[in-house]
Amino acid sequence: MEKQNSKNNKSKIIYLVLGLISIITIIAVLIISRIEPPKIEPPIGAIITPAPNVEEIDKPSIMTNVIIETNKGNIKIGLFDNHRPITVNNFLSLIEKDFYDRIIFHRVIDDFMIQAGCPYGTGFGGPGYVIECELEGYNRNMRGTISMANAGLNTGGSQFFINLVNNHHLNELHSVFGRVIEGIEIVDAISNVVTGQGNRPIEDVVIKNIEIIKE
């Protein structure tokens, strides 16, 4: 009986010691987590390079600029030639053929986008052919970017839209091929016009001409 009691007492002591060790360990971890690591000053003359923004790492560069002249003002667009060669070459080819002259912005939705490029002004027209989508790599439908409109994968042609806000839900659907460099206030002014059925402006917002800028 005494041996049994002795074993029980030893077991209780062991459990007690283990419990105390666990409590001490938890307290030590809490104390250490509150201690700030020492600040290390860079040596005199050292060049400090900030960490790159993840959004900027794969961001395409602008090669060609165009100016969209509208009856509301001018919008300067920088195109991602190397990043979206198929889309940009098609856009430039249509510009050189004066395809966009006198075409209207047929679809305007505030807090979403403004759309143009349909020769009939209905949203159902195009150049008579389609091009493939370019969605690989950096493809961010952010405010101020210009993107190809389509009716599904690889069905784009001439219609495009300018994002009024960040529309990232479109990133896997529409090829971004440039961005507004100047005239975002004109884009916003167009977004604020009064629209009617089908989000078409009551008073036409017209593209007078698109000019390719050689810089």
C-alpha positions as CSV (number, residue, x, y, z in Angstrom):
1,M,0.0,0.0,0.0
2,E,2.8,2.4,0.9
3,K,4.6,1.5,-2.4
4,Q,1.4,2.3,-4.3
5,N,1.1,5.7,-2.5
6,S,4.7,6.4,-3.2
7,K,4.2,5.8,-6.9
8,N,1.2,8.0,-7.0
9,N,3.1,10.8,-5.3
10,K,5.9,10.5,-7.8
11,S,3.5,10.6,-10.7
12,K,1.8,13.8,-9.2
13,I,5.3,15.4,-8.8
14,I,6.2,14.6,-12.4
15,Y,2.9,16.0,-13.8
16,L,3.4,19.1,-11.6
17,V,7.0,19.6,-12.9
18,L,5.9,19.2,-16.5
19,G,3.0,21.6,-16.0
20,L,5.4,24.2,-14.5
21,I,7.8,23.7,-17.4
22,S,5.0,24.3,-19.9
23,I,3.9,27.5,-18.1
24,I,7.5,28.8,-17.9
25,T,7.9,28.0,-21.7
26,I,4.7,29.9,-22.6
27,I,5.7,32.9,-20.5
28,A,9.2,33.0,-22.1
29,V,7.7,32.9,-25.6
30,L,5.4,35.7,-24.8
31,I,8.2,37.8,-23.4
32,I,10.5,37.2,-26.3
33,S,7.8,38.0,-28.9
34,R,7.4,41.5,-27.3
35,I,11.1,42.2,-27.7
36,E,11.9,44.3,-30.8
37,P,14.9,43.3,-32.7
38,P,17.8,45.8,-32.7
39,K,17.7,48.3,-35.6
40,I,20.8,48.0,-37.7
41,E,21.9,51.3,-39.4
42,P,23.3,51.0,-42.9
43,P,27.0,52.0,-43.3
44,I,27.7,55.6,-44.4
45,G,27.5,55.9,-48.1
46,A,25.5,52.7,-48.6
47,I,22.9,52.8,-51.4
48,I,19.5,51.6,-50.2
49,T,17.4,50.0,-52.8
50,P,13.7,49.7,-51.9
51,A,11.9,46.4,-52.3
52,P,10.1,46.3,-55.7
53,N,6.3,46.6,-55.8
54,V,5.0,43.2,-56.8
55,E,2.5,44.9,-59.1
56,E,5.3,46.7,-60.9
57,I,7.7,43.7,-61.5
58,D,6.0,42.5,-64.7
59,K,4.5,45.8,-65.8
60,P,4.8,46.3,-69.5
61,S,6.6,49.4,-70.9
62,I,5.0,51.9,-73.3
63,M,6.3,51.9,-76.9
64,T,3.8,53.8,-79.0
65,N,1.4,56.7,-78.1
66,V,-1.9,57.6,-79.7
67,I,-4.2,60.6,-79.2
68,I,-7.9,59.9,-79.3
69,E,-9.6,63.2,-80.3
70,T,-13.2,63.3,-79.2
71,N,-15.8,66.0,-79.1
72,K,-15.3,66.1,-75.3
73,G,-11.5,66.6,-75.5
74,N,-8.3,64.6,-76.2
75,I,-7.1,61.4,-74.5
76,K,-3.5,60.3,-74.9
77,I,-2.9,56.5,-74.7
78,G,0.3,54.7,-74.3
79,L,0.3,51.3,-76.0
80,F,2.1,48.1,-74.8
81,D,3.6,47.1,-78.2
82,N,6.0,44.5,-77.0
83,H,3.6,43.0,-74.4
84,R,0.5,42.8,-76.6
85,P,1.8,42.8,-80.2
86,I,-1.3,41.2,-81.8
87,T,-3.7,43.6,-80.2
88,V,-1.6,46.7,-80.6
89,N,-0.7,46.0,-84.3
90,N,-4.4,45.4,-85.0
91,F,-5.4,48.7,-83.2
92,L,-2.7,50.7,-85.1
93,S,-3.7,49.1,-88.4
94,L,-7.3,50.2,-88.0
95,I,-6.2,53.7,-87.0
96,E,-4.1,54.0,-90.1
97,K,-7.2,53.0,-92.2
98,D,-9.2,55.8,-90.4
99,F,-11.5,53.1,-89.1
100,Y,-12.3,54.9,-85.9
101,D,-13.0,58.3,-87.4
102,R,-16.6,59.5,-86.5
103,I,-17.3,56.4,-84.4
104,I,-19.1,57.0,-81.1
105,F,-18.8,55.7,-77.6
106,H,-21.8,53.5,-77.7
107,R,-21.7,52.1,-74.2
108,V,-21.0,54.3,-71.1
109,I,-21.4,52.9,-67.6
110,D,-20.3,55.1,-64.7
111,D,-18.0,53.4,-62.2
112,F,-17.2,50.7,-64.8
113,M,-16.0,51.6,-68.3
114,I,-16.6,53.6,-71.5
115,Q,-16.7,51.6,-74.8
116,A,-16.2,52.4,-78.4
117,G,-15.1,50.9,-81.7
118,C,-18.3,49.6,-83.2
119,P,-18.7,51.0,-86.8
120,Y,-22.5,50.8,-86.4
121,G,-22.7,52.3,-82.9
122,T,-24.7,49.3,-81.7
123,G,-22.0,47.2,-80.0
124,F,-22.5,44.4,-82.5
125,G,-20.1,45.5,-85.3
126,G,-16.5,45.0,-86.0
127,P,-13.8,45.1,-88.7
128,G,-15.0,41.9,-90.4
129,Y,-12.5,39.6,-88.7
130,V,-11.5,38.6,-85.2
131,I,-8.1,38.4,-83.3
132,E,-6.9,36.2,-80.5
133,C,-6.9,37.3,-76.9
134,E,-3.5,38.0,-75.3
135,L,-4.0,37.3,-71.6
136,E,-0.6,36.0,-70.5
137,G,1.7,37.8,-68.1
138,Y,0.7,41.2,-66.7
139,N,-2.9,41.8,-67.5
140,R,-4.5,44.2,-65.0
141,N,-7.8,45.9,-65.9
142,M,-7.0,48.9,-63.7
143,R,-8.4,52.4,-63.8
144,G,-7.2,54.2,-66.9
145,T,-6.2,51.1,-68.8
146,I,-7.5,50.4,-72.3
147,S,-8.7,46.8,-73.0
148,M,-10.2,44.9,-75.9
149,A,-13.9,44.2,-75.8
150,N,-15.1,40.8,-77.0
151,A,-18.0,38.4,-77.0
152,G,-15.9,35.6,-75.7
153,L,-12.4,34.2,-76.0
154,N,-10.7,35.2,-79.3
155,T,-13.6,37.2,-80.7
156,G,-12.2,40.7,-80.4
157,G,-11.8,42.9,-83.5
158,S,-12.1,46.7,-83.2
159,Q,-14.1,47.5,-80.0
160,F,-12.2,48.6,-77.0
161,F,-13.0,50.1,-73.6
162,I,-11.3,52.3,-71.0
163,N,-11.6,51.2,-67.4
164,L,-13.0,53.8,-65.0
165,V,-12.2,51.8,-61.9
166,N,-10.1,48.7,-61.2
167,N,-12.0,45.9,-62.8
168,H,-9.9,42.9,-61.9
169,H,-12.7,40.5,-62.5
170,L,-12.0,41.1,-66.2
171,N,-8.3,40.2,-66.1
172,E,-8.8,36.7,-67.4
173,L,-11.3,37.8,-70.1
174,H,-10.0,41.0,-71.8
175,S,-6.6,41.9,-73.1
176,V,-5.1,45.1,-71.6
177,F,-3.0,46.8,-74.3
178,G,-2.3,50.3,-73.0
179,R,-3.2,53.0,-70.5
180,V,-4.2,56.6,-70.4
181,I,-1.2,59.0,-70.1
182,E,-3.0,62.3,-70.4
183,G,-6.7,63.2,-70.4
184,I,-8.1,60.9,-67.7
185,E,-10.4,63.9,-66.8
186,I,-11.8,63.6,-70.3
187,V,-12.5,59.9,-69.7
188,D,-14.3,60.8,-66.5
189,A,-16.3,63.6,-68.3
190,I,-17.5,61.0,-70.8
191,S,-18.4,58.6,-68.0
192,N,-20.7,61.3,-66.6
193,V,-22.8,62.0,-69.7
194,V,-26.5,61.2,-69.6
195,T,-27.3,57.8,-71.1
196,G,-30.4,56.0,-72.3
197,Q,-31.3,52.5,-73.4
198,G,-28.4,50.1,-73.6
199,N,-26.2,52.6,-71.7
200,R,-25.8,54.7,-74.9
201,P,-25.3,58.4,-74.4
202,I,-28.3,60.5,-75.3
203,E,-26.0,63.0,-77.0
204,D,-23.3,61.3,-79.1
205,V,-19.7,61.2,-77.8
206,V,-17.8,61.1,-81.0
207,I,-14.2,60.0,-81.8
208,K,-13.2,62.6,-84.4
209,N,-9.8,61.0,-85.1
210,I,-7.1,58.9,-83.6
211,E,-3.5,60.0,-84.3
212,I,-0.4,57.9,-83.9
213,I,2.4,59.9,-82.2
214,K,5.9,59.1,-83.4
215,E,8.2,59.9,-80.4
